[in-house]
């Protein structure tokens, strides 16, 4: 099969819906319409063949909207929704989601729950077990302080595919980078934990350069390797740091400098996402 490029992390939202999206509340410039009509030309211009759509609000209605929206865009090959992992009926909710053709997983927003140990509490662990049982993957919004709980969960469910979004948000060029590095080493030991080369620019200072972000990428490659690392844009949040085309160009420069083999480069841009999200993507015909 010819090589393709997969964007493993995009969002859809529409201000008219007034969904509870934290980043939009914090950054008024993101209070924009970000729907398939806006995304399609960006993918085409960048030579990106497919994408995975990720939930934005801790609300089942927003997940339903994401599923409906993604169904209308053939380039969206996977959807990651949301359920409350501690809900009494979490198993039934997950079973219903798993029947949706494009749904590949659910995401827990660890930045929106009380306590960095929330994921390891019995009620949440029961929800994680239910995710595993229905065959979905588990995305996690993770920062350095959440890494111990994620590592414990990975050890408790060694066959569950866990996807740590945005490389656990490396604080590139900021205090705390050494702690992040130590946490990544811990996570990298768990072979069913994947992560994403995305969100780096948003965590860095506004005047970031490729040199600012290179140490974080090198560290992820050291502990995860290309086969557990996938490229993504985090659109439309990337608009905070120059936009889609700018991130595509800068991230490709970083990958060019990483000394990857052809197979390693293809893994980051395509095959890791295929594996982690269980998707099939064909190269677009010119």
C-alpha positions as CSV (number, residue, x, y, z in Angstrom):
1,X,0.0,0.0,0.0
2,X,1.4,3.4,-0.9
3,X,2.6,5.7,1.9
4,X,0.0,8.0,3.4
5,X,0.2,10.8,6.0
6,X,-2.2,10.7,9.0
7,X,-2.9,13.6,11.3
8,X,-3.5,11.7,14.6
9,X,-5.2,14.5,16.5
10,X,-7.6,17.2,15.3
11,X,-10.7,18.7,16.8
12,X,-14.0,19.9,15.5
13,X,-16.1,22.6,17.2
14,X,-18.7,25.2,16.4
15,X,-19.2,28.2,18.7
16,X,-23.0,28.0,18.0
17,X,-23.1,24.9,20.1
18,X,-21.6,26.5,23.2
19,X,-19.8,23.3,24.2
20,X,-17.7,23.3,27.4
21,X,-14.3,23.5,25.8
22,X,-11.7,24.7,28.2
23,X,-9.1,25.9,25.7
24,X,-11.7,28.0,23.9
25,X,-12.8,29.6,27.2
26,X,-9.1,30.4,28.0
27,X,-8.2,31.6,24.5
28,X,-10.9,33.7,22.9
29,X,-9.1,33.7,19.5
30,X,-10.1,30.0,19.3
31,X,-13.8,30.8,19.5
32,X,-14.0,30.1,15.8
33,X,-15.8,27.6,13.5
34,X,-13.5,24.6,13.1
35,X,-15.4,22.1,11.0
36,X,-14.7,19.8,8.0
37,X,-15.1,22.7,5.6
38,X,-12.3,24.5,7.4
39,X,-10.1,21.5,7.8
40,X,-10.3,19.9,4.3
41,X,-8.3,22.6,2.5
42,X,-5.6,22.5,5.2
43,X,-5.2,18.7,4.8
44,X,-5.0,19.0,1.0
45,X,-2.5,21.8,1.0
46,X,-0.2,19.9,3.4
47,X,-0.5,16.5,1.7
48,X,-2.2,14.9,4.7
49,X,-4.4,12.0,3.7
50,X,-6.4,11.3,6.8
51,X,-7.1,12.4,10.4
52,X,-8.3,11.2,13.8
53,X,-10.9,13.4,15.4
54,X,-10.7,13.8,19.2
55,X,-13.3,14.9,21.7
56,X,-13.0,18.4,23.1
57,X,-15.6,18.6,25.9
58,X,-16.4,16.2,28.8
59,X,-19.9,15.7,27.5
60,X,-21.6,12.9,25.7
61,X,-23.6,15.3,23.5
62,X,-20.3,16.7,22.2
63,X,-19.2,13.2,21.4
64,X,-22.4,12.6,19.5
65,X,-21.8,15.8,17.5
66,X,-18.2,14.7,16.8
67,X,-19.4,11.3,15.5
68,X,-22.0,12.9,13.3
69,X,-19.6,15.5,12.0
70,X,-16.9,13.0,11.3
71,X,-19.3,10.7,9.4
72,X,-19.6,13.5,6.8
73,X,-15.9,13.7,6.1
74,X,-14.3,10.6,4.5
75,X,-10.8,11.7,5.5
76,X,-11.7,11.2,9.2
77,X,-10.8,7.6,9.7
78,X,-11.1,7.5,13.5
79,X,-13.0,9.2,16.3
80,X,-12.1,9.3,20.0
81,X,-15.1,10.2,22.2
82,X,-15.7,10.7,25.8
83,X,-17.5,8.9,28.6
84,X,-17.4,9.4,32.4
85,X,-15.2,6.5,33.4
86,X,-16.7,6.6,36.9
87,X,-20.4,6.5,35.7
88,X,-22.4,3.5,37.0
89,X,-23.5,2.7,33.4
90,X,-20.1,3.2,31.8
91,X,-20.0,-0.3,30.4
92,X,-23.3,0.3,28.5
93,X,-22.1,3.7,27.2
94,X,-18.9,2.2,26.0
95,X,-20.7,-0.7,24.3
96,X,-22.9,1.7,22.4
97,X,-19.9,3.8,21.3
98,X,-18.0,0.8,20.2
99,X,-20.8,0.0,17.7
100,X,-20.1,3.3,15.9
101,X,-18.0,2.5,12.8
102,X,-15.5,5.3,13.2
103,X,-15.1,5.2,17.0
104,X,-11.7,3.8,18.0
105,X,-11.4,5.0,21.6
106,X,-12.4,7.3,24.4
107,X,-10.4,10.0,26.1
108,X,-10.1,10.9,29.8
109,X,-9.3,14.6,30.4
110,X,-7.0,14.3,33.4
111,X,-6.7,18.1,33.4
112,X,-10.4,18.3,34.3
113,X,-10.7,15.9,37.2
114,X,-9.9,16.4,40.9
115,X,-6.5,14.9,42.0
116,X,-3.5,13.8,40.0
117,X,-4.3,10.2,41.2
118,X,-7.9,10.2,39.8
119,X,-7.1,7.6,37.2
120,X,-5.9,5.1,39.7
121,X,-9.0,5.3,42.0
122,X,-11.2,2.2,42.0
123,X,-14.1,3.9,40.3
124,X,-12.0,5.1,37.4
125,X,-10.1,1.8,37.2
126,X,-13.4,0.0,36.7
127,X,-14.1,2.3,33.8
128,X,-10.7,1.6,32.3
129,X,-11.4,-2.1,32.6
130,X,-14.6,-1.5,30.7
131,X,-12.8,0.3,27.9
132,X,-10.4,-2.6,27.6
133,X,-13.3,-5.1,27.6
134,X,-15.0,-3.5,24.6
135,X,-11.8,-3.3,22.6
136,X,-11.4,0.5,22.5
137,X,-8.2,2.5,23.2
138,X,-7.8,5.1,25.9
139,X,-6.5,8.5,25.1
140,X,-5.3,10.7,28.0
141,X,-4.7,14.4,28.4
142,X,-1.5,14.0,30.5
143,X,0.9,16.4,32.1
144,X,4.0,15.6,34.0
145,X,2.1,15.4,37.3
146,X,-0.3,12.8,35.9
147,X,2.4,10.4,34.6
148,X,2.7,8.2,37.8
149,X,-1.0,7.5,37.6
150,X,-0.8,6.7,33.9
151,X,2.1,4.4,34.5
152,X,0.3,2.5,37.2
153,X,-2.7,2.1,34.9
154,X,-0.5,0.8,32.1
155,X,1.0,-1.7,34.5
156,X,-2.5,-2.8,35.6
157,X,-3.8,-3.2,32.1
158,X,-0.7,-4.3,30.0
159,X,-2.8,-5.2,27.0
160,X,-4.8,-2.0,26.8
161,X,-3.7,0.6,24.2
162,X,-3.1,3.8,26.0
163,X,-2.3,6.9,24.0
164,X,-0.8,9.8,25.8
165,X,-1.7,13.0,24.0
166,X,0.8,15.6,23.0
167,X,3.8,13.8,24.4
168,X,2.5,14.5,27.9
169,X,2.9,18.3,27.2
170,X,6.7,18.8,27.4
171,X,7.5,22.2,29.0
172,X,10.2,22.9,26.4
173,X,12.5,25.7,27.5
174,X,10.7,26.0,30.8
175,X,11.1,24.9,34.4
176,X,10.1,21.3,34.9
177,X,11.6,19.9,31.7
178,X,13.8,17.5,33.6
179,X,10.9,16.1,35.6
180,X,9.0,15.6,32.3
181,X,12.0,13.7,30.9
182,X,12.1,11.4,33.9
183,X,8.3,10.8,33.5
184,X,8.7,9.9,29.8
185,X,11.3,7.3,30.7
186,X,8.8,5.7,33.1
187,X,6.0,5.7,30.5
188,X,8.2,4.4,27.7
189,X,8.8,1.2,29.6
190,X,5.2,0.2,29.0
191,X,5.0,-1.3,25.5
192,X,1.3,-0.6,24.9
193,X,1.6,3.1,25.7
194,X,1.8,5.3,22.6
195,X,2.2,9.0,22.4
196,X,2.0,11.9,19.9
197,X,4.4,14.4,18.4
198,X,1.9,17.3,18.7
199,X,1.1,20.1,21.1
200,X,4.7,21.0,21.6
201,X,4.5,24.5,20.2
202,X,1.4,25.3,22.3
203,X,3.3,24.4,25.5
204,X,6.4,26.4,24.5
205,X,6.8,30.2,24.7
206,X,5.3,32.1,21.8
207,X,8.7,32.7,20.3
208,X,9.5,29.0,20.0
209,X,11.8,27.7,17.3
210,X,12.6,24.2,16.1
211,X,15.7,24.3,18.3
212,X,13.4,24.9,21.3
213,X,11.4,21.8,20.6
214,X,14.1,19.4,19.4
215,X,15.1,18.1,22.8
216,X,11.6,16.9,23.6
217,X,11.3,15.1,20.3
218,X,14.7,13.4,20.8
219,X,13.6,12.3,24.2
220,X,10.4,10.8,23.0
221,X,12.2,9.0,20.2
222,X,14.7,7.6,22.7
223,X,12.1,6.1,25.0
224,X,9.2,5.4,22.7
225,X,10.8,5.0,19.3
226,X,9.1,5.7,16.0
227,X,6.8,2.7,16.3
228,X,5.0,4.2,19.3
229,X,5.1,7.9,18.3
230,X,2.6,9.5,15.9
231,X,2.6,12.9,14.3
232,X,-0.4,15.2,14.8
233,X,-1.4,18.8,14.4
234,X,-3.8,19.5,17.3
235,X,-5.8,21.7,15.0
236,X,-7.3,24.2,15.5
237,X,-5.4,24.8,18.8
238,X,-2.2,25.1,16.7
239,X,-3.7,28.4,15.5
240,X,-2.3,29.8,18.7
241,X,1.2,29.2,17.5
242,X,1.2,29.9,13.7
243,X,-1.4,27.6,12.3
244,X,-1.6,24.3,10.5
245,X,0.8,24.9,7.6
246,X,3.4,26.4,9.9
247,X,3.3,23.4,12.2
248,X,3.5,21.0,9.3
249,X,6.6,22.7,8.0
250,X,8.3,23.1,11.4
251,X,7.5,19.6,12.5
252,X,8.8,18.1,9.3
253,X,12.0,20.1,9.7
254,X,12.3,18.5,13.2
255,X,11.7,15.1,11.8
256,X,14.2,15.7,9.0
257,X,16.9,16.5,11.6
258,X,16.1,13.5,13.8
259,X,18.1,11.0,11.7
260,X,15.2,8.6,11.1
261,X,15.2,5.7,8.7
262,X,12.6,5.7,6.0
263,X,10.7,3.2,8.0
264,X,10.9,5.3,11.1
265,X,9.7,8.4,9.4
266,X,6.8,6.5,7.8
267,X,5.9,5.1,11.3
268,X,5.6,8.5,12.8
269,X,3.6,10.0,9.9
270,X,1.4,6.9,9.2
271,X,1.9,3.4,10.5
272,X,1.9,4.1,14.2
273,X,-1.5,5.8,14.0
274,X,-2.7,2.9,11.9
275,X,-1.7,0.5,14.6
276,X,-2.8,2.5,17.7
277,X,-6.2,3.5,16.3
278,X,-6.7,0.4,14.1
279,X,-7.5,2.3,11.0
280,X,-7.0,1.7,7.3
281,X,-5.9,4.6,5.1
282,X,-5.1,4.7,1.4
283,X,-3.0,7.3,-0.3
284,X,-5.1,10.0,-2.0
285,X,-5.0,9.8,-5.8
286,X,-3.8,13.0,-7.4
